[in-house]
């Protein structure tokens, strides 16, 4: 069972399940989750091989969708689902293969397609850190700086560093092994006929016009919204705008 951070569980309404992306965790979504929990229960998961959730021997999207199905079945069997990047792909697979579990779907800055790039340099950067020489997060930051010059990305990666145990809360070896599957998207036979919002950063190139036919084939009711001035990590770069767009969509009514 995935580790879950829950908010507003005493509130009425359809629960919202939030699913982070690669190298992320439930804690990355704390502020947005707490704000959205003013009107509904919100559950934020640590995906397998991330955060406080179990490490496994596989990391395919059917696996991740199965994990999410178990979470939703545990809170009544139907939920709204919001997934970012890798979490968006897992949410899409869930919605298509188990549509009875998903009320409304928000996919943040990802499409149901194979991507040509890789995130292996970040895995290699984290592996290169001498954890025995790390006493503070700043120590790790200094080691990462040569391989990851972007301050914001280093800060994001370092959220998964467990200083007390001197370990990464990421199954780096398995994620490296499964990187090809993570960048890909499985062939799916069905479709999700419920409301779907594809929310992307105005400055991101993850959801291009070329991807729209693939999206529409699986999600015929898909709507597309861009957040100006945001990149791939749109929820971190423009949190208020992201929250507002998500709230409008979620409060628009039932499926």
Secondary structure, DSSP 4 states (H G I P E B T S, - for coil): ---EEEE-TTS-S--EEEE--TT--GGGGHHHHHHHTTSS-EEEEPPTTBTTSPP-S---HHHHHHHHHHHHHTTTS-EEEEEETHHHHHHHHHHHH-GGGEEEEEEES--SS--S---HHHHHHHHHS-GGG-SSHHHHHHHHTTT---HHHHHHHHTTEETTTTEESB-HHHHHHTHHHHHS----S----S-EEEEEETT--SS-GGGHHHHHHH-TTEEEEEETT--SSHHHHSHHHHHHHHHHHHTT---
